[in-house]
Amino acid sequence: MITDNHGRKVNYLRLAVTDRCNLRCFYCMPEEGLNWLSRSELMSYEEMLQICALLVKMGIEKIRITGGEPFVRKDIMKFLTALSKLKGLNELTITTNGVLTAPYVPELKKLGIKSVNLSLDTLDAGRFFAITGRDEFANVMQTMEELLKHGIEVKLNTVVMEGKNIQDLIPLVELTKELPVSVRFIEEMPFNGDGHIYNGLKWDYVRILEEVSKGFPGIKKVTDPLFSTSYNYEVPGHKGGVGIIAAYSRTFCGTCNRVRITPVGELKTCLYDDGLLNIRDLIRQGIAENEIAATLLTAFNTRAKDGWEAERLRVVHKGVHESMATIGG
């Protein structure tokens, strides 16, 4: 078992397999995209599998594959298949925007993937285009339908944005009446890759709940699962649920059990830190596995207390201007 210097259990890895994405959500990156990483900079699947196998041996029990958009990387299913066979890995999940995902759903089911997080900021095709810059709403909805048809749990991730999708909060909760989906409203964060100026948080978790309660005054709090990043609620009579993630307010840091590895192998023990070490480089230098494990344990034991401390300790203290696409959004 891995524990950090604050006594928190670390058993969950978020692994970003690429920085590339086929959407251009304004809050994540500019319309023209980012300065994409070269193939040599990205971790190879072999390197990723090596570090995942080591971390599972050390105590990681759950791995979430993220991007960018995971399904834009060639041969992603071969990698997922290999990953699913790791002895000791209890849960493998994916976060996707759903544009390319629908055809792979039967294979995901066969691999034993029980839950998928699907990014969806609106139920209106026009607003979807305005937010993402791409006309892909129908494909995303098809992915949701396929996931539900195959009995895979669906969590819809919705970034709440002033002037962009506030009118979608009530319709998204309404979606949970007949569908067994969990809608998770997420505070907007400053990880925009300089795509736009972040003017501070307009909709925090308190205001989001107040807005949802206007349409559903009967909404009630339910017990949050262990290590949950969301405050969880249910509307009586609805098949699905509602979660609110205080991603900017950072109220869940005290029980955080997750670490991240970026597409270039940077280990982040907090979403807001500057990266503590590069695992890709250690592998390419031929460092022995036991030495890499020791280096990882040192990093886990110098972990920031919370996201606020991590942000203060950044080497380049000029605010946060990365894109979520480059750090496993």
C-alpha positions as protocol buffer text, in pm:
chain_id: "A"
residue {
  index: 1
  type: MET
  ca { x: 0 y: 0 z: 0 }
}
residue {
  index: 2
  type: ILE
  ca { x: 118 y: 351 z: -83 }
}
residue {
  index: 3
  type: THR
  ca { x: 61 y: 637 z: 161 }
}
residue {
  index: 4
  type: ASP
  ca { x: 177 y: 995 z: 127 }
}
residue {
  index: 5
  type: ASN
  ca { x: 337 y: 1226 z: 383 }
}
residue {
  index: 6
  type: HIS
  ca { x: -9 y: 1333 z: 504 }
}
residue {
  index: 7
  type: GLY
  ca { x: -126 y: 978 z: 572 }
}
residue {
  index: 8
  type: ARG
  ca { x: -348 y: 961 z: 264 }
}
residue {
  index: 9
  type: LYS
  ca { x: -376 y: 631 z: 79 }
}
residue {
  index: 10
  type: VAL
  ca { x: -265 y: 652 z: -287 }
}
residue {
  index: 11
  type: ASN
  ca { x: -431 y: 381 z: -496 }
}
residue {
  index: 12
  type: TYR
  ca { x: -561 y: 558 z: -809 }
}
residue {
  index: 13
  type: LEU
  ca { x: -366 y: 659 z: -1121 }
}
residue {
  index: 14
  type: ARG
  ca { x: -491 y: 885 z: -1398 }
}
residue {
  index: 15
  type: LEU
  ca { x: -280 y: 818 z: -1706 }
}
residue {
  index: 16
  type: ALA
  ca { x: -297 y: 1054 z: -2004 }
}
residue {
  index: 17
  type: VAL
  ca { x: -206 y: 866 z: -2322 }
}
residue {
  index: 18
  type: THR
  ca { x: -200 y: 1169 z: -2554 }
}
residue {
  index: 19
  type: ASP
  ca { x: -224 y: 1547 z: -2556 }
}
residue {
  index: 20
  type: ARG
  ca { x: -422 y: 1551 z: -2880 }
}
residue {
  index: 21
  type: CYS
  ca { x: -795 y: 1603 z: -2900 }
}
residue {
  index: 22
  type: ASN
  ca { x: -1050 y: 1618 z: -3180 }
}
residue {
  index: 23
  type: LEU
  ca { x: -1254 y: 1891 z: -3006 }
}
residue {
  index: 24
  type: ARG
  ca { x: -1153 y: 2250 z: -2938 }
}
residue {
  index: 25
  type: CYS
  ca { x: -1340 y: 2332 z: -2619 }
}
residue {
  index: 26
  type: PHE
  ca { x: -1268 y: 2698 z: -2555 }
}
residue {
  index: 27
  type: TYR
  ca { x: -1195 y: 2644 z: -2186 }
}
residue {
  index: 28
  type: CYS
  ca { x: -928 y: 2386 z: -2265 }
}
residue {
  index: 29
  type: MET
  ca { x: -734 y: 2507 z: -2568 }
}
residue {
  index: 30
  type: PRO
  ca { x: -730 y: 2764 z: -2850 }
}
residue {
  index: 31
  type: GLU
  ca { x: -921 y: 2695 z: -3172 }
}
residue {
  index: 32
  type: GLU
  ca { x: -595 y: 2628 z: -3359 }
}
residue {
  index: 33
  type: GLY
  ca { x: -496 y: 2368 z: -3102 }
}
residue {
  index: 34
  type: LEU
  ca { x: -174 y: 2344 z: -2903 }
}
residue {
  index: 35
  type: ASN
  ca { x: 187 y: 2284 z: -2997 }
}
residue {
  index: 36
  type: TRP
  ca { x: 134 y: 1910 z: -3018 }
}
residue {
  index: 37
  type: LEU
  ca { x: 396 y: 1682 z: -2873 }
}
residue {
  index: 38
  type: SER
  ca { x: 608 y: 1479 z: -3114 }
}
residue {
  index: 39
  type: ARG
  ca { x: 580 y: 1101 z: -3108 }
}
residue {
  index: 40
  type: SER
  ca { x: 926 y: 1071 z: -2952 }
}
residue {
  index: 41
  type: GLU
  ca { x: 819 y: 1295 z: -2663 }
}
residue {
  index: 42
  type: LEU
  ca { x: 513 y: 1087 z: -2585 }
}
residue {
  index: 43
  type: MET
  ca { x: 551 y: 781 z: -2369 }
}
residue {
  index: 44
  type: SER
  ca { x: 525 y: 466 z: -2577 }
}
residue {
  index: 45
  type: TYR
  ca { x: 261 y: 210 z: -2488 }
}
residue {
  index: 46
  type: GLU
  ca { x: 543 y: -20 z: -2372 }
}
residue {
  index: 47
  type: GLU
  ca { x: 671 y: 249 z: -2135 }
}
residue {
  index: 48
  type: MET
  ca { x: 321 y: 317 z: -2006 }
}
residue {
  index: 49
  type: LEU
  ca { x: 257 y: -51 z: -1947 }
}
residue {
  index: 50
  type: GLN
  ca { x: 590 y: -82 z: -1764 }
}
residue {
  index: 51
  type: ILE
  ca { x: 515 y: 203 z: -1524 }
}
residue {
  index: 52
  type: CYS
  ca { x: 155 y: 90 z: -1472 }
}
residue {
  index: 53
  type: ALA
  ca { x: 270 y: -262 z: -1387 }
}
residue {
  index: 54
  type: LEU
  ca { x: 519 y: -121 z: -1136 }
}
residue {
  index: 55
  type: LEU
  ca { x: 263 y: 107 z: -974 }
}
residue {
  index: 56
  type: VAL
  ca { x: 9 y: -174 z: -948 }
}
residue {
  index: 57
  type: LYS
  ca { x: 271 y: -384 z: -770 }
}
residue {
  index: 58
  type: MET
  ca { x: 330 y: -89 z: -536 }
}
residue {
  index: 59
  type: GLY
  ca { x: -40 y: -53 z: -451 }
}
residue {
  index: 60
  type: ILE
  ca { x: -228 y: 125 z: -730 }
}
residue {
  index: 61
  type: GLU
  ca { x: -566 y: -48 z: -764 }
}
residue {
  index: 62
  type: LYS
  ca { x: -748 y: 173 z: -1015 }
}
residue {
  index: 63
  type: ILE
  ca { x: -629 y: 327 z: -1342 }
}
residue {
  index: 64
  type: ARG
  ca { x: -822 y: 581 z: -1545 }
}
residue {
  index: 65
  type: ILE
  ca { x: -711 y: 640 z: -1905 }
}
residue {
  index: 66
  type: THR
  ca { x: -745 y: 1002 z: -2015 }
}
residue {
  index: 67
  type: GLY
  ca { x: -603 y: 1242 z: -2274 }
}
residue {
  index: 68
  type: GLY
  ca { x: -644 y: 1474 z: -2459 }
}
residue {
  index: 69
  type: GLU
  ca { x: -885 y: 1227 z: -2612 }
}
residue {
  index: 70
  type: PRO
  ca { x: -766 y: 867 z: -2566 }
}
residue {
  index: 71
  type: PHE
  ca { x: -935 y: 733 z: -2878 }
}
residue {
  index: 72
  type: VAL
  ca { x: -743 y: 959 z: -3116 }
}
residue {
  index: 73
  type: ARG
  ca { x: -426 y: 764 z: -3034 }
}
residue {
  index: 74
  type: LYS
  ca { x: -362 y: 474 z: -3271 }
}
residue {
  index: 75
  type: ASP
  ca { x: -392 y: 122 z: -3129 }
}
residue {
  index: 76
  type: ILE
  ca { x: -549 y: 239 z: -2803 }
}
residue {
  index: 77
  type: MET
  ca { x: -752 y: -83 z: -2778 }
}
residue {
  index: 78
  type: LYS
  ca { x: -438 y: -298 z: -2789 }
}
residue {
  index: 79
  type: PHE
  ca { x: -300 y: -97 z: -2498 }
}
residue {
  index: 80
  type: LEU
  ca { x: -624 y: -119 z: -2300 }
}
residue {
  index: 81
  type: THR
  ca { x: -629 y: -495 z: -2356 }
}
residue {
  index: 82
  type: ALA
  ca { x: -276 y: -532 z: -2220 }
}
residue {
  index: 83
  type: LEU
  ca { x: -353 y: -303 z: -1928 }
}
residue {
  index: 84
  type: SER
  ca { x: -667 y: -496 z: -1836 }
}
residue {
  index: 85
  type: LYS
  ca { x: -455 y: -808 z: -1784 }
}
residue {
  index: 86
  type: LEU
  ca { x: -235 y: -658 z: -1511 }
}
residue {
  index: 87
  type: LYS
  ca { x: -256 y: -877 z: -1204 }
}
residue {
  index: 88
  type: GLY
  ca { x: -368 y: -671 z: -905 }
}
residue {
  index: 89
  type: LEU
  ca { x: -547 y: -403 z: -1105 }
}
residue {
  index: 90
  type: ASN
  ca { x: -903 y: -399 z: -971 }
}
residue {
  index: 91
  type: GLU
  ca { x: -1056 y: -129 z: -1190 }
}
residue {
  index: 92
  type: LEU
  ca { x: -984 y: 16 z: -1533 }
}
residue {
  index: 93
  type: THR
  ca { x: -1187 y: 316 z: -1647 }
}
residue {
  index: 94
  type: ILE
  ca { x: -1177 y: 576 z: -1923 }
}
residue {
  index: 95
  type: THR
  ca { x: -1258 y: 943 z: -1968 }
}
residue {
  index: 96
  type: THR
  ca { x: -1358 y: 1028 z: -2326 }
}
residue {
  index: 97
  type: ASN
  ca { x: -1535 y: 1300 z: -2521 }
}
residue {
  index: 98
  type: GLY
  ca { x: -1731 y: 1031 z: -2704 }
}
residue {
  index: 99
  type: VAL
  ca { x: -1666 y: 1150 z: -3058 }
}
residue {
  index: 100
  type: LEU
  ca { x: -1493 y: 829 z: -3170 }
}
residue {
  index: 101
  type: THR
  ca { x: -1588 y: 596 z: -2887 }
}
residue {
  index: 102
  type: ALA
  ca { x: -1918 y: 432 z: -2988 }
}
residue {
  index: 103
  type: PRO
  ca { x: -1772 y: 159 z: -3217 }
}
residue {
  index: 104
  type: TYR
  ca { x: -1536 y: 46 z: -2939 }
}
residue {
  index: 105
  type: VAL
  ca { x: -1801 y: 2 z: -2670 }
}
residue {
  index: 106
  type: PRO
  ca { x: -1855 y: -374 z: -2723 }
}
residue {
  index: 107
  type: GLU
  ca { x: -1479 y: -428 z: -2688 }
}
residue {
  index: 108
  type: LEU
  ca { x: -1466 y: -213 z: -2375 }
}
residue {
  index: 109
  type: LYS
  ca { x: -1738 y: -430 z: -2227 }
}
residue {
  index: 110
  type: LYS
  ca { x: -1539 y: -747 z: -2306 }
}
residue {
  index: 111
  type: LEU
  ca { x: -1235 y: -599 z: -2130 }
}
residue {
  index: 112
  type: GLY
  ca { x: -1436 y: -567 z: -1812 }
}
residue {
  index: 113
  type: ILE
  ca { x: -1460 y: -189 z: -1814 }
}
residue {
  index: 114
  type: LYS
  ca { x: -1760 y: -112 z: -1597 }
}
residue {
  index: 115
  type: SER
  ca { x: -1759 y: 270 z: -1595 }
}
residue {
  index: 116
  type: VAL
  ca { x: -1684 y: 548 z: -1844 }
}
residue {
  index: 117
  type: ASN
  ca { x: -1674 y: 923 z: -1785 }
}
residue {
  index: 118
  type: LEU
  ca { x: -1822 y: 1106 z: -2083 }
}
residue {
  index: 119
  type: SER
  ca { x: -1757 y: 1477 z: -2130 }
}
residue {
  index: 120
  type: LEU
  ca { x: -2080 y: 1659 z: -2217 }
}
residue {
  index: 121
  type: ASP
  ca { x: -2131 y: 2027 z: -2139 }
}
residue {
  index: 122
  type: THR
  ca { x: -2471 y: 2074 z: -2301 }
}
residue {
  index: 123
  type: LEU
  ca { x: -2771 y: 1888 z: -2444 }
}
residue {
  index: 124
  type: ASP
  ca { x: -2815 y: 2145 z: -2720 }
}
residue {
  index: 125
  type: ALA
  ca { x: -2637 y: 2078 z: -3051 }
}
residue {
  index: 126
  type: GLY
  ca { x: -2591 y: 2448 z: -3123 }
}
residue {
  index: 127
  type: ARG
  ca { x: -2435 y: 2521 z: -2784 }
}
residue {
  index: 128
  type: PHE
  ca { x: -2224 y: 2208 z: -2820 }
}
residue {
  index: 129
  type: PHE
  ca { x: -2074 y: 2351 z: -3138 }
}
residue {
  index: 130
  type: ALA
  ca { x: -2020 y: 2690 z: -2974 }
}
residue {
  index: 131
  type: ILE
  ca { x: -1837 y: 2532 z: -2681 }
}
residue {
  index: 132
  type: THR
  ca { x: -1637 y: 2264 z: -2864 }
}
residue {
  index: 133
  type: GLY
  ca { x: -1587 y: 2420 z: -3206 }
}
residue {
  index: 134
  type: ARG
  ca { x: -1691 y: 2094 z: -3370 }
}
residue {
  index: 135
  type: ASP
  ca { x: -2021 y: 1950 z: -3498 }
}
residue {
  index: 136
  type: GLU
  ca { x: -1998 y: 1617 z: -3313 }
}
residue {
  index: 137
  type: PHE
  ca { x: -2297 y: 1626 z: -3077 }
}
residue {
  index: 138
  type: ALA
  ca { x: -2472 y: 1332 z: -3246 }
}
residue {
  index: 139
  type: ASN
  ca { x: -2164 y: 1110 z: -3210 }
}
residue {
  index: 140
  type: VAL
  ca { x: -2134 y: 1188 z: -2839 }
}
residue {
  index: 141
  type: MET
  ca { x: -2499 y: 1103 z: -2779 }
}
residue {
  index: 142
  type: GLN
  ca { x: -2457 y: 779 z: -2975 }
}
residue {
  index: 143
  type: THR
  ca { x: -2166 y: 686 z: -2747 }
}
residue {
  index: 144
  type: MET
  ca { x: -2382 y: 745 z: -2440 }
}
residue {
  index: 145
  type: GLU
  ca { x: -2656 y: 525 z: -2585 }
}
residue {
  index: 146
  type: GLU
  ca { x: -2409 y: 247 z: -2666 }
}
residue {
  index: 147
  type: LEU
  ca { x: -2255 y: 256 z: -2319 }
}
residue {
  index: 148
  type: LEU
  ca { x: -2594 y: 230 z: -2152 }
}
residue {
  index: 149
  type: LYS
  ca { x: -2705 y: -44 z: -2391 }
}
residue {
  index: 150
  type: HIS
  ca { x: -2401 y: -250 z: -2294 }
}
residue {
  index: 151
  type: GLY
  ca { x: -2455 y: -198 z: -1923 }
}
residue {
  index: 152
  type: ILE
  ca { x: -2153 y: 28 z: -1870 }
}
residue {
  index: 153
  type: GLU
  ca { x: -2199 y: 294 z: -1602 }
}
residue {
  index: 154
  type: VAL
  ca { x: -2200 y: 647 z: -1748 }
}
residue {
  index: 155
  type: LYS
  ca { x: -2084 y: 956 z: -1565 }
}
residue {
  index: 156
  type: LEU
  ca { x: -2142 y: 1277 z: -1758 }
}
residue {
  index: 157
  type: ASN
  ca { x: -1879 y: 1542 z: -1687 }
}
residue {
  index: 158
  type: THR
  ca { x: -2015 y: 1895 z: -1732 }
}
residue {
  index: 159
  type: VAL
  ca { x: -1799 y: 2204 z: -1683 }
}
residue {
  index: 160
  type: VAL
  ca { x: -2025 y: 2484 z: -1558 }
}
residue {
  index: 161
  type: MET
  ca { x: -1954 y: 2811 z: -1738 }
}
residue {
  index: 162
  type: GLU
  ca { x: -2106 y: 3156 z: -1704 }
}
residue {
  index: 163
  type: GLY
  ca { x: -2280 y: 3264 z: -2024 }
}
residue {
  index: 164
  type: LYS
  ca { x: -2223 y: 2929 z: -2197 }
}
residue {
  index: 165
  type: ASN
  ca { x: -2429 y: 2645 z: -2053 }
}
residue {
  index: 166
  type: ILE
  ca { x: -2610 y: 2755 z: -1736 }
}
residue {
  index: 167
  type: GLN
  ca { x: -2940 y: 2688 z: -1911 }
}
residue {
  index: 168
  type: ASP
  ca { x: -2832 y: 2323 z: -1946 }
}
residue {
  index: 169
  type: LEU
  ca { x: -2804 y: 2245 z: -1575 }
}
residue {
  index: 170
  type: ILE
  ca { x: -3174 y: 2168 z: -1527 }
}
residue {
  index: 171
  type: PRO
  ca { x: -3213 y: 1967 z: -1852 }
}
residue {
  index: 172
  type: LEU
  ca { x: -2907 y: 1760 z: -1763 }
}
residue {
  index: 173
  type: VAL
  ca { x: -3053 y: 1672 z: -1424 }
}
residue {
  index: 174
  type: GLU
  ca { x: -3383 y: 1596 z: -1598 }
}
residue {
  index: 175
  type: LEU
  ca { x: -3188 y: 1340 z: -1803 }
}
residue {
  index: 176
  type: THR
  ca { x: -3134 y: 1137 z: -1484 }
}
residue {
  index: 177
  type: LYS
  ca { x: -3509 y: 1081 z: -1446 }
}
residue {
  index: 178
  type: GLU
  ca { x: -3525 y: 806 z: -1706 }
}
residue {
  index: 179
  type: LEU
  ca { x: -3158 y: 722 z: -1758 }
}
residue {
  index: 180
  type: PRO
  ca { x: -2926 y: 562 z: -1499 }
}
residue {
  index: 181
  type: VAL
  ca { x: -2654 y: 821 z: -1554 }
}
residue {
  index: 182
  type: SER
  ca { x: -2468 y: 1035 z: -1305 }
}
residue {
  index: 183
  type: VAL
  ca { x: -2441 y: 1400 z: -1407 }
}
residue {
  index: 184
  type: ARG
  ca { x: -2138 y: 1563 z: -1248 }
}
residue {
  index: 185
  type: PHE
  ca { x: -2118 y: 1940 z: -1258 }
}
residue {
  index: 186
  type: ILE
  ca { x: -1757 y: 2061 z: -1239 }
}
residue {
  index: 187
  type: GLU
  ca { x: -1631 y: 2402 z: -1134 }
}
residue {
  index: 188
  type: GLU
  ca { x: -1440 y: 2568 z: -1416 }
}
residue {
  index: 189
  type: MET
  ca { x: -1063 y: 2561 z: -1368 }
}
residue {
  index: 190
  type: PRO
  ca { x: -779 y: 2779 z: -1503 }
}
residue {
  index: 191
  type: PHE
  ca { x: -623 y: 2502 z: -1715 }
}
residue {
  index: 192
  type: ASN
  ca { x: -698 y: 2658 z: -2051 }
}
residue {
  index: 193
  type: GLY
  ca { x: -367 y: 2651 z: -2237 }
}
residue {
  index: 194
  type: ASP
  ca { x: -397 y: 3030 z: -2276 }
}
residue {
  index: 195
  type: GLY
  ca { x: -708 y: 2970 z: -2485 }
}
residue {
  index: 196
  type: HIS
  ca { x: -891 y: 3242 z: -2297 }
}
residue {
  index: 197
  type: ILE
  ca { x: -841 y: 3464 z: -1998 }
}
residue {
  index: 198
  type: TYR
  ca { x: -956 y: 3302 z: -1675 }
}
residue {
  index: 199
  type: ASN
  ca { x: -1136 y: 3570 z: -1477 }
}
residue {
  index: 200
  type: GLY
  ca { x: -1196 y: 3370 z: -1162 }
}
residue {
  index: 201
  type: LEU
  ca { x: -1467 y: 3133 z: -1056 }
}
residue {
  index: 202
  type: LYS
  ca { x: -1822 y: 3252 z: -1127 }
}
residue {
  index: 203
  type: TRP
  ca { x: -2002 y: 2927 z: -1043 }
}
residue {
  index: 204
  type: ASP
  ca { x: -1873 y: 2749 z: -734 }
}
residue {
  index: 205
  type: TYR
  ca { x: -2024 y: 2429 z: -596 }
}
residue {
  index: 206
  type: VAL
  ca { x: -2260 y: 2621 z: -367 }
}
residue {
  index: 207
  type: ARG
  ca { x: -2404 y: 2830 z: -649 }
}
residue {
  index: 208
  type: ILE
  ca { x: -2435 y: 2525 z: -876 }
}
residue {
  index: 209
  type: LEU
  ca { x: -2641 y: 2344 z: -613 }
}
residue {
  index: 210
  type: GLU
  ca { x: -2860 y: 2650 z: -562 }
}
residue {
  index: 211
  type: GLU
  ca { x: -2933 y: 2663 z: -936 }
}
residue {
  index: 212
  type: VAL
  ca { x: -3014 y: 2293 z: -959 }
}
residue {
  index: 213
  type: SER
  ca { x: -3238 y: 2318 z: -651 }
}
residue {
  index: 214
  type: LYS
  ca { x: -3454 y: 2577 z: -830 }
}
residue {
  index: 215
  type: GLY
  ca { x: -3565 y: 2309 z: -1075 }
}
residue {
  index: 216
  type: PHE
  ca { x: -3555 y: 2022 z: -829 }
}
residue {
  index: 217
  type: PRO
  ca { x: -3639 y: 2148 z: -480 }
}
residue {
  index: 218
  type: GLY
  ca { x: -3663 y: 1787 z: -358 }
}
residue {
  index: 219
  type: ILE
  ca { x: -3299 y: 1711 z: -435 }
}
residue {
  index: 220
  type: LYS
  ca { x: -3127 y: 1558 z: -134 }
}
residue {
  index: 221
  type: LYS
  ca { x: -2775 y: 1477 z: -23 }
}
residue {
  index: 222
  type: VAL
  ca { x: -2661 y: 1115 z: -24 }
}
residue {
  index: 223
  type: THR
  ca { x: -2356 y: 955 z: 132 }
}
residue {
  index: 224
  type: ASP
  ca { x: -2040 y: 1019 z: -66 }
}
residue {
  index: 225
  type: PRO
  ca { x: -1834 y: 711 z: -151 }
}
residue {
  index: 226
  type: LEU
  ca { x: -1485 y: 677 z: -4 }
}
residue {
  index: 227
  type: PHE
  ca { x: -1235 y: 906 z: -183 }
}
residue {
  index: 228
  type: SER
  ca { x: -1516 y: 1079 z: -374 }
}
residue {
  index: 229
  type: THR
  ca { x: -1426 y: 1409 z: -539 }
}
residue {
  index: 230
  type: SER
  ca { x: -1792 y: 1501 z: -573 }
}
residue {
  index: 231
  type: TYR
  ca { x: -2071 y: 1602 z: -339 }
}
residue {
  index: 232
  type: ASN
  ca { x: -2343 y: 1356 z: -435 }
}
residue {
  index: 233
  type: TYR
  ca { x: -2719 y: 1403 z: -453 }
}
residue {
  index: 234
  type: GLU
  ca { x: -3031 y: 1231 z: -577 }
}
residue {
  index: 235
  type: VAL
  ca { x: -3369 y: 1350 z: -694 }
}
residue {
  index: 236
  type: PRO
  ca { x: -3644 y: 1122 z: -558 }
}
residue {
  index: 237
  type: GLY
  ca { x: -3788 y: 908 z: -836 }
}
residue {
  index: 238
  type: HIS
  ca { x: -3490 y: 955 z: -1070 }
}
residue {
  index: 239
  type: LYS
  ca { x: -3290 y: 656 z: -1193 }
}
residue {
  index: 240
  type: GLY
  ca { x: -2963 y: 849 z: -1204 }
}
residue {
  index: 241
  type: GLY
  ca { x: -2780 y: 1084 z: -972 }
}
residue {
  index: 242
  type: VAL
  ca { x: -2612 y: 1422 z: -949 }
}
residue {
  index: 243
  type: GLY
  ca { x: -2262 y: 1510 z: -837 }
}
residue {
  index: 244
  type: ILE
  ca { x: -2094 y: 1846 z: -791 }
}
residue {
  index: 245
  type: ILE
  ca { x: -1714 y: 1857 z: -810 }
}
residue {
  index: 246
  type: ALA
  ca { x: -1544 y: 2149 z: -635 }
}
residue {
  index: 247
  type: ALA
  ca { x: -1242 y: 2127 z: -866 }
}
residue {
  index: 248
  type: TYR
  ca { x: -1138 y: 2489 z: -820 }
}
residue {
  index: 249
  type: SER
  ca { x: -1251 y: 2527 z: -460 }
}
residue {
  index: 250
  type: ARG
  ca { x: -1051 y: 2211 z: -380 }
}
residue {
  index: 251
  type: THR
  ca { x: -1259 y: 2092 z: -87 }
}
residue {
  index: 252
  type: PHE
  ca { x: -1175 y: 1721 z: -134 }
}
residue {
  index: 253
  type: CYS
  ca { x: -795 y: 1738 z: -104 }
}
residue {
  index: 254
  type: GLY
  ca { x: -794 y: 1589 z: 246 }
}
residue {
  index: 255
  type: THR
  ca { x: -898 y: 1249 z: 112 }
}
residue {
  index: 256
  type: CYS
  ca { x: -732 y: 1260 z: -231 }
}
residue {
  index: 257
  type: ASN
  ca { x: -608 y: 916 z: -332 }
}
residue {
  index: 258
  type: ARG
  ca { x: -497 y: 991 z: -689 }
}
residue {
  index: 259
  type: VAL
  ca { x: -186 y: 1078 z: -884 }
}
residue {
  index: 260
  type: ARG
  ca { x: -143 y: 1165 z: -1251 }
}
residue {
  index: 261
  type: ILE
  ca { x: 104 y: 1085 z: -1524 }
}
residue {
  index: 262
  type: THR
  ca { x: 106 y: 1313 z: -1828 }
}
residue {
  index: 263
  type: PRO
  ca { x: 162 y: 1195 z: -2187 }
}
residue {
  index: 264
  type: VAL
  ca { x: 533 y: 1281 z: -2157 }
}
residue {
  index: 265
  type: GLY
  ca { x: 572 y: 1093 z: -1831 }
}
residue {
  index: 266
  type: GLU
  ca { x: 556 y: 1377 z: -1579 }
}
residue {
  index: 267
  type: LEU
  ca { x: 431 y: 1259 z: -1241 }
}
residue {
  index: 268
  type: LYS
  ca { x: 184 y: 1497 z: -1080 }
}
residue {
  index: 269
  type: THR
  ca { x: 77 y: 1415 z: -726 }
}
residue {
  index: 270
  type: CYS
  ca { x: -170 y: 1703 z: -752 }
}
residue {
  index: 271
  type: LEU
  ca { x: -354 y: 1846 z: -1049 }
}
residue {
  index: 272
  type: TYR
  ca { x: -220 y: 2189 z: -956 }
}
residue {
  index: 273
  type: ASP
  ca { x: 147 y: 2102 z: -909 }
}
residue {
  index: 274
  type: ASP
  ca { x: 426 y: 2160 z: -1160 }
}
residue {
  index: 275
  type: GLY
  ca { x: 528 y: 1796 z: -1200 }
}
residue {
  index: 276
  type: LEU
  ca { x: 764 y: 1628 z: -956 }
}
residue {
  index: 277
  type: LEU
  ca { x: 968 y: 1397 z: -1181 }
}
residue {
  index: 278
  type: ASN
  ca { x: 971 y: 1248 z: -1529 }
}
residue {
  index: 279
  type: ILE
  ca { x: 917 y: 872 z: -1528 }
}
residue {
  index: 280
  type: ARG
  ca { x: 966 y: 841 z: -1903 }
}
residue {
  index: 281
  type: ASP
  ca { x: 1320 y: 974 z: -1867 }
}
residue {
  index: 282
  type: LEU
  ca { x: 1398 y: 729 z: -1586 }
}
residue {
  index: 283
  type: ILE
  ca { x: 1283 y: 438 z: -1802 }
}
residue {
  index: 284
  type: ARG
  ca { x: 1479 y: 558 z: -2107 }
}
residue {
  index: 285
  type: GLN
  ca { x: 1791 y: 601 z: -1894 }
}
residue {
  index: 286
  type: GLY
  ca { x: 1769 y: 234 z: -1802 }
}
residue {
  index: 287
  type: ILE
  ca { x: 1716 y: 299 z: -1430 }
}
residue {
  index: 288
  type: ALA
  ca { x: 1641 y: -24 z: -1243 }
}
residue {
  index: 289
  type: GLU
  ca { x: 1279 y: -87 z: -1146 }
}
residue {
  index: 290
  type: ASN
  ca { x: 1355 y: -86 z: -772 }
}
residue {
  index: 291
  type: GLU
  ca { x: 1525 y: 252 z: -805 }
}
residue {
  index: 292
  type: ILE
  ca { x: 1228 y: 394 z: -996 }
}
residue {
  index: 293
  type: ALA
  ca { x: 999 y: 261 z: -722 }
}
residue {
  index: 294
  type: ALA
  ca { x: 1212 y: 431 z: -456 }
}
residue {
  index: 295
  type: THR
  ca { x: 1204 y: 757 z: -652 }
}
residue {
  index: 296
  type: LEU
  ca { x: 825 y: 735 z: -679 }
}
residue {
  index: 297
  type: LEU
  ca { x: 788 y: 675 z: -306 }
}
residue {
  index: 298
  type: THR
  ca { x: 1000 y: 983 z: -238 }
}
residue {
  index: 299
  type: ALA
  ca { x: 770 y: 1187 z: -461 }
}
residue {
  index: 300
  type: PHE
  ca { x: 461 y: 1053 z: -285 }
}
residue {
  index: 301
  type: ASN
  ca { x: 615 y: 1153 z: 45 }
}
residue {
  index: 302
  type: THR
  ca { x: 674 y: 1514 z: -60 }
}
residue {
  index: 303
  type: ARG
  ca { x: 316 y: 1567 z: -169 }
}
residue {
  index: 304
  type: ALA
  ca { x: 147 y: 1903 z: -118 }
}
residue {
  index: 305
  type: LYS
  ca { x: -118 y: 1914 z: 153 }
}
residue {
  index: 306
  type: ASP
  ca { x: -378 y: 2046 z: -91 }
}
residue {
  index: 307
  type: GLY
  ca { x: -423 y: 2209 z: -431 }
}
residue {
  index: 308
  type: TRP
  ca { x: -366 y: 2555 z: -291 }
}
residue {
  index: 309
  type: GLU
  ca { x: -25 y: 2463 z: -153 }
}
residue {
  index: 310
  type: ALA
  ca { x: 64 y: 2281 z: -476 }
}
residue {
  index: 311
  type: GLU
  ca { x: -18 y: 2591 z: -678 }
}
residue {
  index: 312
  type: ARG
  ca { x: 192 y: 2811 z: -448 }
}
residue {
  index: 313
  type: LEU
  ca { x: 488 y: 2576 z: -482 }
}
residue {
  index: 314
  type: ARG
  ca { x: 494 y: 2576 z: -862 }
}
residue {
  index: 315
  type: VAL
  ca { x: 843 y: 2638 z: -997 }
}
residue {
  index: 316
  type: VAL
  ca { x: 716 y: 2893 z: -1247 }
}
residue {
  index: 317
  type: HIS
  ca { x: 485 y: 3103 z: -1036 }
}
residue {
  index: 318
  type: LYS
  ca { x: 294 y: 3282 z: -1309 }
}
residue {
  index: 319
  type: GLY
  ca { x: -45 y: 3127 z: -1258 }
}
residue {
  index: 320
  type: VAL
  ca { x: -169 y: 2811 z: -1424 }
}
residue {
  index: 321
  type: HIS
  ca { x: -164 y: 2818 z: -1804 }
}
residue {
  index: 322
  type: GLU
  ca { x: -145 y: 2453 z: -1900 }
}
residue {
  index: 323
  type: SER
  ca { x: -419 y: 2287 z: -2095 }
}
residue {
  index: 324
  type: MET
  ca { x: -613 y: 2003 z: -1939 }
}
residue {
  index: 325
  type: ALA
  ca { x: -529 y: 1818 z: -2262 }
}
residue {
  index: 326
  type: THR
  ca { x: -163 y: 1804 z: -2161 }
}
residue {
  index: 327
  type: ILE
  ca { x: -213 y: 1697 z: -1799 }
}
residue {
  index: 328
  type: GLY
  ca { x: -486 y: 1436 z: -1819 }
}
residue {
  index: 329
  type: GLY
  ca { x: -814 y: 1623 z: -1823 }
}
